[in-house]
Amino acid sequence: MRVAFTLALIPSAKGSYLRFLFLDEPLGSSDAERRNRIVKLLVEKLLEHFEQIFLITHVDIDTEDLPCTIITLKDGKVAEVKKY
């Protein structure tokens, strides 16, 4: 996640802007308060630099008031799609 933040905040270091950010389980080892702060940072800061952020997680997060689409998988298949 640190690399993604660095690339987002210093795009000239890469030479171009990335269009999306893919995060696989960045919230798994955090408590609820820290998870909420990370998600808030993603929405408030990183969406300025990325068109899309893909967040893969097995933990519950508060999605109210987030500009997002949540895709829930069950047994490897799409079980539900919610757009907020």
PDB file of N, CA, C and O in Angstrom:
ATOM      1  N   MET A   1       0.817  -1.172   0.000  1.00  0.00           N
ATOM      2  CA  MET A   1       0.000   0.000   0.000  1.00  0.00           C
ATOM      3  C   MET A   1       0.873   1.253   0.000  1.00  0.00           C
ATOM      4  O   MET A   1       0.501   2.266  -0.592  1.00  0.00           O
ATOM      5  N   ARG A   2       2.003   1.192   0.643  1.00  0.00           N
ATOM      6  CA  ARG A   2       2.905   2.353   0.656  1.00  0.00           C
ATOM      7  C   ARG A   2       3.359   2.727  -0.742  1.00  0.00           C
ATOM      8  O   ARG A   2       3.463   3.909  -1.068  1.00  0.00           O
ATOM      9  N   VAL A   3       3.630   1.724  -1.575  1.00  0.00           N
ATOM     10  CA  VAL A   3       4.043   1.987  -2.957  1.00  0.00           C
ATOM     11  C   VAL A   3       2.932   2.693  -3.705  1.00  0.00           C
ATOM     12  O   VAL A   3       3.188   3.646  -4.440  1.00  0.00           O
ATOM     13  N   ALA A   4       1.705   2.242  -3.529  1.00  0.00           N
ATOM     14  CA  ALA A   4       0.569   2.871  -4.206  1.00  0.00           C
ATOM     15  C   ALA A   4       0.406   4.322  -3.781  1.00  0.00           C
ATOM     16  O   ALA A   4       0.176   5.189  -4.625  1.00  0.00           O
ATOM     17  N   PHE A   5       0.523   4.601  -2.482  1.00  0.00           N
ATOM     18  CA  PHE A   5       0.416   5.978  -2.011  1.00  0.00           C
ATOM     19  C   PHE A   5       1.524   6.836  -2.611  1.00  0.00           C
ATOM     20  O   PHE A   5       1.279   7.967  -3.031  1.00  0.00           O
ATOM     21  N   THR A   6       2.724   6.307  -2.651  1.00  0.00           N
ATOM     22  CA  THR A   6       3.849   7.058  -3.213  1.00  0.00           C
ATOM     23  C   THR A   6       3.619   7.364  -4.686  1.00  0.00           C
ATOM     24  O   THR A   6       3.817   8.496  -5.129  1.00  0.00           O
ATOM     25  N   LEU A   7       3.203   6.357  -5.443  1.00  0.00           N
ATOM     26  CA  LEU A   7       2.950   6.580  -6.870  1.00  0.00           C
ATOM     27  C   LEU A   7       1.811   7.561  -7.092  1.00  0.00           C
ATOM     28  O   LEU A   7       1.830   8.335  -8.049  1.00  0.00           O
ATOM     29  N   ALA A   8       0.826   7.531  -6.216  1.00  0.00           N
ATOM     30  CA  ALA A   8      -0.308   8.454  -6.357  1.00  0.00           C
ATOM     31  C   ALA A   8       0.103   9.890  -6.078  1.00  0.00           C
ATOM     32  O   ALA A   8      -0.347  10.818  -6.750  1.00  0.00           O
ATOM     33  N   LEU A   9       0.952  10.065  -5.093  1.00  0.00           N
ATOM     34  CA  LEU A   9       1.319  11.412  -4.684  1.00  0.00           C
ATOM     35  C   LEU A   9       2.497  11.982  -5.462  1.00  0.00           C
ATOM     36  O   LEU A   9       2.702  13.195  -5.474  1.00  0.00           O
ATOM     37  N   ILE A  10       3.270  11.122  -6.108  1.00  0.00           N
ATOM     38  CA  ILE A  10       4.417  11.575  -6.893  1.00  0.00           C
ATOM     39  C   ILE A  10       4.343  10.945  -8.289  1.00  0.00           C
ATOM     40  O   ILE A  10       5.195  10.128  -8.638  1.00  0.00           O
ATOM     41  N   PRO A  11       3.343  11.312  -9.089  1.00  0.00           N
ATOM     42  CA  PRO A  11       3.191  10.674 -10.390  1.00  0.00           C
ATOM     43  C   PRO A  11       4.355  10.930 -11.340  1.00  0.00           C
ATOM     44  O   PRO A  11       4.605  10.120 -12.233  1.00  0.00           O
ATOM     45  N   SER A  12       5.055  12.013 -11.171  1.00  0.00           N
ATOM     46  CA  SER A  12       6.169  12.282 -12.072  1.00  0.00           C
ATOM     47  C   SER A  12       7.303  11.270 -11.898  1.00  0.00           C
ATOM     48  O   SER A  12       8.104  11.079 -12.813  1.00  0.00           O
ATOM     49  N   ALA A  13       7.378  10.621 -10.736  1.00  0.00           N
ATOM     50  CA  ALA A  13       8.401   9.604 -10.515  1.00  0.00           C
ATOM     51  C   ALA A  13       8.180   8.402 -11.429  1.00  0.00           C
ATOM     52  O   ALA A  13       9.138   7.724 -11.800  1.00  0.00           O
ATOM     53  N   LYS A  14       6.951   8.137 -11.786  1.00  0.00           N
ATOM     54  CA  LYS A  14       6.625   7.014 -12.667  1.00  0.00           C
ATOM     55  C   LYS A  14       6.641   7.452 -14.128  1.00  0.00           C
ATOM     56  O   LYS A  14       6.835   6.630 -15.024  1.00  0.00           O
ATOM     57  N   GLY A  15       6.439   8.732 -14.367  1.00  0.00           N
ATOM     58  CA  GLY A  15       6.428   9.231 -15.739  1.00  0.00           C
ATOM     59  C   GLY A  15       5.039   9.320 -16.336  1.00  0.00           C
ATOM     60  O   GLY A  15       4.861   9.897 -17.408  1.00  0.00           O
ATOM     61  N   SER A  16       4.057   8.759 -15.659  1.00  0.00           N
ATOM     62  CA  SER A  16       2.674   8.852 -16.128  1.00  0.00           C
ATOM     63  C   SER A  16       1.742   8.572 -14.958  1.00  0.00           C
ATOM     64  O   SER A  16       2.148   8.053 -13.919  1.00  0.00           O
ATOM     65  N   TYR A  17       0.493   8.929 -15.160  1.00  0.00           N
ATOM     66  CA  TYR A  17      -0.508   8.689 -14.129  1.00  0.00           C
ATOM     67  C   TYR A  17      -1.102   7.291 -14.285  1.00  0.00           C
ATOM     68  O   TYR A  17      -1.447   6.869 -15.389  1.00  0.00           O
ATOM     69  N   LEU A  18      -1.213   6.588 -13.177  1.00  0.00           N
ATOM     70  CA  LEU A  18      -1.900   5.312 -13.197  1.00  0.00           C
ATOM     71  C   LEU A  18      -3.403   5.566 -13.215  1.00  0.00           C
ATOM     72  O   LEU A  18      -3.870   6.544 -12.631  1.00  0.00           O
ATOM     73  N   ARG A  19      -4.151   4.716 -13.867  1.00  0.00           N
ATOM     74  CA  ARG A  19      -5.596   4.929 -13.958  1.00  0.00           C
ATOM     75  C   ARG A  19      -6.357   4.193 -12.878  1.00  0.00           C
ATOM     76  O   ARG A  19      -7.472   4.583 -12.532  1.00  0.00           O
ATOM     77  N   PHE A  20      -5.771   3.126 -12.335  1.00  0.00           N
ATOM     78  CA  PHE A  20      -6.462   2.399 -11.281  1.00  0.00           C
ATOM     79  C   PHE A  20      -5.463   1.907 -10.236  1.00  0.00           C
ATOM     80  O   PHE A  20      -4.262   1.798 -10.484  1.00  0.00           O
ATOM     81  N   LEU A  21      -6.007   1.618  -9.067  1.00  0.00           N
ATOM     82  CA  LEU A  21      -5.229   1.107  -7.958  1.00  0.00           C
ATOM     83  C   LEU A  21      -5.872  -0.192  -7.514  1.00  0.00           C
ATOM     84  O   LEU A  21      -7.084  -0.238  -7.305  1.00  0.00           O
ATOM     85  N   PHE A  22      -5.093  -1.237  -7.368  1.00  0.00           N
ATOM     86  CA  PHE A  22      -5.590  -2.551  -6.975  1.00  0.00           C
ATOM     87  C   PHE A  22      -4.992  -2.890  -5.612  1.00  0.00           C
ATOM     88  O   PHE A  22      -3.777  -3.032  -5.480  1.00  0.00           O
ATOM     89  N   LEU A  23      -5.853  -3.020  -4.595  1.00  0.00           N
ATOM     90  CA  LEU A  23      -5.401  -3.319  -3.240  1.00  0.00           C
ATOM     91  C   LEU A  23      -5.997  -4.654  -2.801  1.00  0.00           C
ATOM     92  O   LEU A  23      -7.218  -4.804  -2.744  1.00  0.00           O
ATOM     93  N   ASP A  24      -5.145  -5.610  -2.496  1.00  0.00           N
ATOM     94  CA  ASP A  24      -5.587  -6.941  -2.086  1.00  0.00           C
ATOM     95  C   ASP A  24      -5.378  -7.110  -0.583  1.00  0.00           C
ATOM     96  O   ASP A  24      -4.245  -7.233  -0.119  1.00  0.00           O
ATOM     97  N   GLU A  25      -6.465  -7.116   0.166  1.00  0.00           N
ATOM     98  CA  GLU A  25      -6.473  -7.321   1.618  1.00  0.00           C
ATOM     99  C   GLU A  25      -5.637  -6.310   2.418  1.00  0.00           C
ATOM    100  O   GLU A  25      -4.865  -6.721   3.284  1.00  0.00           O
ATOM    101  N   PRO A  26      -5.766  -5.023   2.159  1.00  0.00           N
ATOM    102  CA  PRO A  26      -4.996  -4.066   2.958  1.00  0.00           C
ATOM    103  C   PRO A  26      -5.595  -3.823   4.341  1.00  0.00           C
ATOM    104  O   PRO A  26      -4.961  -3.193   5.186  1.00  0.00           O
ATOM    105  N   LEU A  27      -6.814  -4.319   4.579  1.00  0.00           N
ATOM    106  CA  LEU A  27      -7.509  -4.035   5.833  1.00  0.00           C
ATOM    107  C   LEU A  27      -7.517  -5.205   6.803  1.00  0.00           C
ATOM    108  O   LEU A  27      -7.950  -5.050   7.945  1.00  0.00           O
ATOM    109  N   GLY A  28      -7.054  -6.358   6.382  1.00  0.00           N
ATOM    110  CA  GLY A  28      -7.201  -7.585   7.148  1.00  0.00           C
ATOM    111  C   GLY A  28      -6.608  -7.563   8.546  1.00  0.00           C
ATOM    112  O   GLY A  28      -7.174  -8.164   9.458  1.00  0.00           O
ATOM    113  N   SER A  29      -5.495  -6.893   8.737  1.00  0.00           N
ATOM    114  CA  SER A  29      -4.842  -6.909  10.047  1.00  0.00           C
ATOM    115  C   SER A  29      -5.121  -5.646  10.861  1.00  0.00           C
ATOM    116  O   SER A  29      -4.436  -5.383  11.849  1.00  0.00           O
ATOM    117  N   SER A  30      -6.115  -4.870  10.455  1.00  0.00           N
ATOM    118  CA  SER A  30      -6.433  -3.619  11.140  1.00  0.00           C
ATOM    119  C   SER A  30      -7.713  -3.754  11.952  1.00  0.00           C
ATOM    120  O   SER A  30      -8.597  -4.546  11.626  1.00  0.00           O
ATOM    121  N   ASP A  31      -7.791  -2.961  13.020  1.00  0.00           N
ATOM    122  CA  ASP A  31      -9.029  -2.925  13.784  1.00  0.00           C
ATOM    123  C   ASP A  31     -10.038  -2.038  13.046  1.00  0.00           C
ATOM    124  O   ASP A  31      -9.686  -1.388  12.061  1.00  0.00           O
ATOM    125  N   ALA A  32     -11.280  -2.010  13.514  1.00  0.00           N
ATOM    126  CA  ALA A  32     -12.360  -1.297  12.821  1.00  0.00           C
ATOM    127  C   ALA A  32     -12.053   0.192  12.647  1.00  0.00           C
ATOM    128  O   ALA A  32     -12.319   0.758  11.587  1.00  0.00           O
ATOM    129  N   GLU A  33     -11.502   0.821  13.667  1.00  0.00           N
ATOM    130  CA  GLU A  33     -11.199   2.255  13.580  1.00  0.00           C
ATOM    131  C   GLU A  33     -10.153   2.528  12.494  1.00  0.00           C
ATOM    132  O   GLU A  33     -10.304   3.449  11.692  1.00  0.00           O
ATOM    133  N   ARG A  34      -9.108   1.727  12.480  1.00  0.00           N
ATOM    134  CA  ARG A  34      -8.052   1.918  11.477  1.00  0.00           C
ATOM    135  C   ARG A  34      -8.588   1.624  10.072  1.00  0.00           C
ATOM    136  O   ARG A  34      -8.255   2.338   9.126  1.00  0.00           O
ATOM    137  N   ARG A  35      -9.414   0.582   9.923  1.00  0.00           N
ATOM    138  CA  ARG A  35     -10.012   0.279   8.613  1.00  0.00           C
ATOM    139  C   ARG A  35     -10.802   1.468   8.101  1.00  0.00           C
ATOM    140  O   ARG A  35     -10.691   1.834   6.931  1.00  0.00           O
ATOM    141  N   ASN A  36     -11.602   2.076   8.973  1.00  0.00           N
ATOM    142  CA  ASN A  36     -12.401   3.234   8.559  1.00  0.00           C
ATOM    143  C   ASN A  36     -11.520   4.403   8.146  1.00  0.00           C
ATOM    144  O   ASN A  36     -11.850   5.119   7.201  1.00  0.00           O
ATOM    145  N   ARG A  37     -10.397   4.607   8.844  1.00  0.00           N
ATOM    146  CA  ARG A  37      -9.476   5.691   8.468  1.00  0.00           C
ATOM    147  C   ARG A  37      -8.808   5.419   7.128  1.00  0.00           C
ATOM    148  O   ARG A  37      -8.614   6.336   6.330  1.00  0.00           O
ATOM    149  N   ILE A  38      -8.453   4.159   6.878  1.00  0.00           N
ATOM    150  CA  ILE A  38      -7.831   3.807   5.597  1.00  0.00           C
ATOM    151  C   ILE A  38      -8.817   4.027   4.453  1.00  0.00           C
ATOM    152  O   ILE A  38      -8.460   4.597   3.422  1.00  0.00           O
ATOM    153  N   VAL A  39     -10.057   3.576   4.635  1.00  0.00           N
ATOM    154  CA  VAL A  39     -11.061   3.746   3.587  1.00  0.00           C
ATOM    155  C   VAL A  39     -11.337   5.230   3.360  1.00  0.00           C
ATOM    156  O   VAL A  39     -11.500   5.662   2.218  1.00  0.00           O
ATOM    157  N   LYS A  40     -11.390   6.005   4.426  1.00  0.00           N
ATOM    158  CA  LYS A  40     -11.582   7.454   4.296  1.00  0.00           C
ATOM    159  C   LYS A  40     -10.437   8.082   3.490  1.00  0.00           C
ATOM    160  O   LYS A  40     -10.674   8.937   2.636  1.00  0.00           O
ATOM    161  N   LEU A  41      -9.213   7.663   3.758  1.00  0.00           N
ATOM    162  CA  LEU A  41      -8.056   8.159   3.007  1.00  0.00           C
ATOM    163  C   LEU A  41      -8.174   7.787   1.532  1.00  0.00           C
ATOM    164  O   LEU A  41      -7.912   8.614   0.658  1.00  0.00           O
ATOM    165  N   LEU A  42      -8.564   6.555   1.257  1.00  0.00           N
ATOM    166  CA  LEU A  42      -8.724   6.130  -0.134  1.00  0.00           C
ATOM    167  C   LEU A  42      -9.711   7.029  -0.862  1.00  0.00           C
ATOM    168  O   LEU A  42      -9.443   7.485  -1.974  1.00  0.00           O
ATOM    169  N   VAL A  43     -10.847   7.279  -0.234  1.00  0.00           N
ATOM    170  CA  VAL A  43     -11.900   8.063  -0.882  1.00  0.00           C
ATOM    171  C   VAL A  43     -11.528   9.536  -0.976  1.00  0.00           C
ATOM    172  O   VAL A  43     -11.708  10.154  -2.025  1.00  0.00           O
ATOM    173  N   GLU A  44     -11.013  10.103   0.104  1.00  0.00           N
ATOM    174  CA  GLU A  44     -10.756  11.543   0.133  1.00  0.00           C
ATOM    175  C   GLU A  44      -9.494  11.959  -0.609  1.00  0.00           C
ATOM    176  O   GLU A  44      -9.454  13.055  -1.168  1.00  0.00           O
ATOM    177  N   LYS A  45      -8.475  11.131  -0.633  1.00  0.00           N
ATOM    178  CA  LYS A  45      -7.209  11.531  -1.247  1.00  0.00           C
ATOM    179  C   LYS A  45      -6.886  10.777  -2.533  1.00  0.00           C
ATOM    180  O   LYS A  45      -6.557  11.393  -3.547  1.00  0.00           O
ATOM    181  N   LEU A  46      -6.977   9.457  -2.499  1.00  0.00           N
ATOM    182  CA  LEU A  46      -6.501   8.689  -3.642  1.00  0.00           C
ATOM    183  C   LEU A  46      -7.445   8.720  -4.832  1.00  0.00           C
ATOM    184  O   LEU A  46      -7.004   8.529  -5.966  1.00  0.00           O
ATOM    185  N   LEU A  47      -8.734   8.956  -4.606  1.00  0.00           N
ATOM    186  CA  LEU A  47      -9.644   9.076  -5.755  1.00  0.00           C
ATOM    187  C   LEU A  47      -9.341  10.321  -6.588  1.00  0.00           C
ATOM    188  O   LEU A  47      -9.801  10.434  -7.725  1.00  0.00           O
ATOM    189  N   GLU A  48      -8.577  11.246  -6.031  1.00  0.00           N
ATOM    190  CA  GLU A  48      -8.138  12.409  -6.808  1.00  0.00           C
ATOM    191  C   GLU A  48      -7.137  11.993  -7.889  1.00  0.00           C
ATOM    192  O   GLU A  48      -7.000  12.668  -8.909  1.00  0.00           O
ATOM    193  N   HIS A  49      -6.442  10.880  -7.660  1.00  0.00           N
ATOM    194  CA  HIS A  49      -5.356  10.459  -8.537  1.00  0.00           C
ATOM    195  C   HIS A  49      -5.662   9.223  -9.371  1.00  0.00           C
ATOM    196  O   HIS A  49      -4.977   8.957 -10.359  1.00  0.00           O
ATOM    197  N   PHE A  50      -6.687   8.464  -8.980  1.00  0.00           N
ATOM    198  CA  PHE A  50      -7.043   7.242  -9.689  1.00  0.00           C
ATOM    199  C   PHE A  50      -8.496   7.291 -10.125  1.00  0.00           C
ATOM    200  O   PHE A  50      -9.353   7.782  -9.391  1.00  0.00           O
ATOM    201  N   GLU A  51      -8.773   6.787 -11.312  1.00  0.00           N
ATOM    202  CA  GLU A  51     -10.153   6.722 -11.781  1.00  0.00           C
ATOM    203  C   GLU A  51     -10.933   5.643 -11.034  1.00  0.00           C
ATOM    204  O   GLU A  51     -12.126   5.795 -10.770  1.00  0.00           O
ATOM    205  N   GLN A  52     -10.252   4.562 -10.701  1.00  0.00           N
ATOM    206  CA  GLN A  52     -10.890   3.458  -9.993  1.00  0.00           C
ATOM    207  C   GLN A  52      -9.946   2.902  -8.942  1.00  0.00           C
ATOM    208  O   GLN A  52      -8.730   2.863  -9.132  1.00  0.00           O
ATOM    209  N   ILE A  53     -10.535   2.471  -7.822  1.00  0.00           N
ATOM    210  CA  ILE A  53      -9.781   1.773  -6.793  1.00  0.00           C
ATOM    211  C   ILE A  53     -10.492   0.449  -6.549  1.00  0.00           C
ATOM    212  O   ILE A  53     -11.673   0.416  -6.205  1.00  0.00           O
ATOM    213  N   PHE A  54      -9.754  -0.635  -6.731  1.00  0.00           N
ATOM    214  CA  PHE A  54     -10.275  -1.972  -6.472  1.00  0.00           C
ATOM    215  C   PHE A  54      -9.771  -2.397  -5.100  1.00  0.00           C
ATOM    216  O   PHE A  54      -8.563  -2.462  -4.872  1.00  0.00           O
ATOM    217  N   LEU A  55     -10.681  -2.681  -4.200  1.00  0.00           N
ATOM    218  CA  LEU A  55     -10.324  -3.076  -2.848  1.00  0.00           C
ATOM    219  C   LEU A  55     -10.886  -4.470  -2.583  1.00  0.00           C
ATOM    220  O   LEU A  55     -12.102  -4.652  -2.526  1.00  0.00           O
ATOM    221  N   ILE A  56     -10.017  -5.433  -2.425  1.00  0.00           N
ATOM    222  CA  ILE A  56     -10.407  -6.805  -2.125  1.00  0.00           C
ATOM    223  C   ILE A  56     -10.296  -6.975  -0.614  1.00  0.00           C
ATOM    224  O   ILE A  56      -9.247  -6.691  -0.035  1.00  0.00           O
ATOM    225  N   THR A  57     -11.372  -7.439   0.034  1.00  0.00           N
ATOM    226  CA  THR A  57     -11.328  -7.622   1.481  1.00  0.00           C
ATOM    227  C   THR A  57     -12.315  -8.691   1.926  1.00  0.00           C
ATOM    228  O   THR A  57     -13.325  -8.948   1.270  1.00  0.00           O
ATOM    229  N   HIS A  58     -11.994  -9.304   3.057  1.00  0.00           N
ATOM    230  CA  HIS A  58     -12.885 -10.274   3.676  1.00  0.00           C
ATOM    231  C   HIS A  58     -13.508  -9.711   4.949  1.00  0.00           C
ATOM    232  O   HIS A  58     -14.297 -10.390   5.606  1.00  0.00           O
ATOM    233  N   VAL A  59     -13.164  -8.496   5.295  1.00  0.00           N
ATOM    234  CA  VAL A  59     -13.678  -7.884   6.523  1.00  0.00           C
ATOM    235  C   VAL A  59     -14.778  -6.886   6.174  1.00  0.00           C
ATOM    236  O   VAL A  59     -14.805  -6.329   5.077  1.00  0.00           O
ATOM    237  N   ASP A  60     -15.675  -6.674   7.119  1.00  0.00           N
ATOM    238  CA  ASP A  60     -16.753  -5.710   6.917  1.00  0.00           C
ATOM    239  C   ASP A  60     -16.220  -4.293   7.068  1.00  0.00           C
ATOM    240  O   ASP A  60     -15.441  -3.994   7.973  1.00  0.00           O
ATOM    241  N   ILE A  61     -16.658  -3.433   6.162  1.00  0.00           N
ATOM    242  CA  ILE A  61     -16.338  -2.013   6.269  1.00  0.00           C
ATOM    243  C   ILE A  61     -17.638  -1.235   6.109  1.00  0.00           C
ATOM    244  O   ILE A  61     -18.592  -1.716   5.496  1.00  0.00           O
ATOM    245  N   ASP A  62     -17.663  -0.046   6.657  1.00  0.00           N
ATOM    246  CA  ASP A  62     -18.838   0.814   6.561  1.00  0.00           C
ATOM    247  C   ASP A  62     -18.834   1.465   5.181  1.00  0.00           C
ATOM    248  O   ASP A  62     -17.982   2.306   4.890  1.00  0.00           O
ATOM    249  N   THR A  63     -19.783   1.078   4.334  1.00  0.00           N
ATOM    250  CA  THR A  63     -19.818   1.590   2.965  1.00  0.00           C
ATOM    251  C   THR A  63     -20.825   2.715   2.784  1.00  0.00           C
ATOM    252  O   THR A  63     -20.963   3.261   1.690  1.00  0.00           O
ATOM    253  N   GLU A  64     -21.528   3.061   3.859  1.00  0.00           N
ATOM    254  CA  GLU A  64     -22.468   4.169   3.768  1.00  0.00           C
ATOM    255  C   GLU A  64     -21.713   5.442   3.411  1.00  0.00           C
ATOM    256  O   GLU A  64     -20.621   5.685   3.923  1.00  0.00           O
ATOM    257  N   ASP A  65     -22.283   6.234   2.553  1.00  0.00           N
ATOM    258  CA  ASP A  65     -21.696   7.515   2.139  1.00  0.00           C
ATOM    259  C   ASP A  65     -20.428   7.363   1.297  1.00  0.00           C
ATOM    260  O   ASP A  65     -19.685   8.331   1.134  1.00  0.00           O
ATOM    261  N   LEU A  66     -20.166   6.174   0.760  1.00  0.00           N
ATOM    262  CA  LEU A  66     -19.007   5.989  -0.107  1.00  0.00           C
ATOM    263  C   LEU A  66     -19.461   5.920  -1.565  1.00  0.00           C
ATOM    264  O   LEU A  66     -20.461   5.273  -1.873  1.00  0.00           O
ATOM    265  N   PRO A  67     -18.737   6.579  -2.453  1.00  0.00           N
ATOM    266  CA  PRO A  67     -19.070   6.484  -3.876  1.00  0.00           C
ATOM    267  C   PRO A  67     -18.494   5.192  -4.449  1.00  0.00           C
ATOM    268  O   PRO A  67     -17.404   5.188  -5.022  1.00  0.00           O
ATOM    269  N   CYS A  68     -19.240   4.088  -4.289  1.00  0.00           N
ATOM    270  CA  CYS A  68     -18.637   2.820  -4.669  1.00  0.00           C
ATOM    271  C   CYS A  68     -19.655   1.819  -5.205  1.00  0.00           C
ATOM    272  O   CYS A  68     -20.867   1.992  -5.081  1.00  0.00           O
ATOM    273  N   THR A  69     -19.118   0.786  -5.793  1.00  0.00           N
ATOM    274  CA  THR A  69     -19.883  -0.390  -6.184  1.00  0.00           C
ATOM    275  C   THR A  69     -19.282  -1.558  -5.423  1.00  0.00           C
ATOM    276  O   THR A  69     -18.068  -1.762  -5.445  1.00  0.00           O
ATOM    277  N   ILE A  70     -20.128  -2.324  -4.752  1.00  0.00           N
ATOM    278  CA  ILE A  70     -19.658  -3.468  -3.978  1.00  0.00           C
ATOM    279  C   ILE A  70     -20.102  -4.738  -4.680  1.00  0.00           C
ATOM    280  O   ILE A  70     -21.290  -4.944  -4.928  1.00  0.00           O
ATOM    281  N   ILE A  71     -19.147  -5.576  -4.994  1.00  0.00           N
ATOM    282  CA  ILE A  71     -19.427  -6.853  -5.640  1.00  0.00           C
ATOM    283  C   ILE A  71     -19.098  -7.938  -4.626  1.00  0.00           C
ATOM    284  O   ILE A  71     -17.950  -8.075  -4.202  1.00  0.00           O
ATOM    285  N   THR A  72     -20.104  -8.705  -4.242  1.00  0.00           N
ATOM    286  CA  THR A  72     -19.923  -9.785  -3.280  1.00  0.00           C
ATOM    287  C   THR A  72     -19.832 -11.106  -4.025  1.00  0.00           C
ATOM    288  O   THR A  72     -20.680 -11.425  -4.858  1.00  0.00           O
ATOM    289  N   LEU A  73     -18.789 -11.869  -3.713  1.00  0.00           N
ATOM    290  CA  LEU A  73     -18.599 -13.177  -4.335  1.00  0.00           C
ATOM    291  C   LEU A  73     -18.926 -14.281  -3.338  1.00  0.00           C
ATOM    292  O   LEU A  73     -18.673 -14.146  -2.140  1.00  0.00           O
ATOM    293  N   LYS A  74     -19.481 -15.355  -3.836  1.00  0.00           N
ATOM    294  CA  LYS A  74     -19.720 -16.542  -3.023  1.00  0.00           C
ATOM    295  C   LYS A  74     -19.342 -17.752  -3.865  1.00  0.00           C
ATOM    296  O   LYS A  74     -19.870 -17.952  -4.959  1.00  0.00           O
ATOM    297  N   ASP A  75     -18.426 -18.549  -3.345  1.00  0.00           N
ATOM    298  CA  ASP A  75     -17.922 -19.715  -4.065  1.00  0.00           C
ATOM    299  C   ASP A  75     -17.372 -19.337  -5.441  1.00  0.00           C
ATOM    300  O   ASP A  75     -17.527 -20.080  -6.411  1.00  0.00           O
ATOM    301  N   GLY A  76     -16.724 -18.161  -5.508  1.00  0.00           N
ATOM    302  CA  GLY A  76     -16.085 -17.724  -6.751  1.00  0.00           C
ATOM    303  C   GLY A  76     -17.019 -17.129  -7.781  1.00  0.00           C
ATOM    304  O   GLY A  76     -16.593 -16.829  -8.896  1.00  0.00           O
ATOM    305  N   LYS A  77     -18.288 -16.950  -7.435  1.00  0.00           N
ATOM    306  CA  LYS A  77     -19.266 -16.382  -8.376  1.00  0.00           C
ATOM    307  C   LYS A  77     -19.877 -15.127  -7.789  1.00  0.00           C
ATOM    308  O   LYS A  77     -19.962 -14.980  -6.569  1.00  0.00           O
ATOM    309  N   VAL A  78     -20.308 -14.212  -8.664  1.00  0.00           N
ATOM    310  CA  VAL A  78     -20.933 -12.975  -8.216  1.00  0.00           C
ATOM    311  C   VAL A  78     -22.266 -13.310  -7.545  1.00  0.00           C
ATOM    312  O   VAL A  78     -23.161 -13.886  -8.162  1.00  0.00           O
ATOM    313  N   ALA A  79     -22.376 -12.939  -6.276  1.00  0.00           N
ATOM    314  CA  ALA A  79     -23.598 -13.196  -5.526  1.00  0.00           C
ATOM    315  C   ALA A  79     -24.478 -11.950  -5.433  1.00  0.00           C
ATOM    316  O   ALA A  79     -25.703 -12.049  -5.358  1.00  0.00           O
ATOM    317  N   GLU A  80     -23.840 -10.775  -5.440  1.00  0.00           N
ATOM    318  CA  GLU A  80     -24.604  -9.543  -5.273  1.00  0.00           C
ATOM    319  C   GLU A  80     -23.784  -8.365  -5.773  1.00  0.00           C
ATOM    320  O   GLU A  80     -22.561  -8.347  -5.628  1.00  0.00           O
ATOM    321  N   VAL A  81     -24.456  -7.380  -6.363  1.00  0.00           N
ATOM    322  CA  VAL A  81     -23.825  -6.134  -6.791  1.00  0.00           C
ATOM    323  C   VAL A  81     -24.657  -4.993  -6.227  1.00  0.00           C
ATOM    324  O   VAL A  81     -25.856  -4.897  -6.491  1.00  0.00           O
ATOM    325  N   LYS A  82     -24.012  -4.128  -5.448  1.00  0.00           N
ATOM    326  CA  LYS A  82     -24.675  -2.954  -4.874  1.00  0.00           C
ATOM    327  C   LYS A  82     -23.935  -1.707  -5.348  1.00  0.00           C
ATOM    328  O   LYS A  82     -22.710  -1.629  -5.253  1.00  0.00           O
ATOM    329  N   LYS A  83     -24.680  -0.743  -5.854  1.00  0.00           N
ATOM    330  CA  LYS A  83     -24.097   0.545  -6.257  1.00  0.00           C
ATOM    331  C   LYS A  83     -24.580   1.604  -5.309  1.00  0.00           C
ATOM    332  O   LYS A  83     -25.773   1.700  -5.025  1.00  0.00           O
ATOM    333  N   TYR A  84     -23.650   2.405  -4.814  1.00  0.00           N
ATOM    334  CA  TYR A  84     -23.975   3.477  -3.882  1.00  0.00           C
ATOM    335  C   TYR A  84     -23.730   4.803  -4.534  1.00  0.00           C
ATOM    336  O   TYR A  84     -23.944   5.845  -3.913  1.00  0.00           O
TER     337      TYR A  84
END
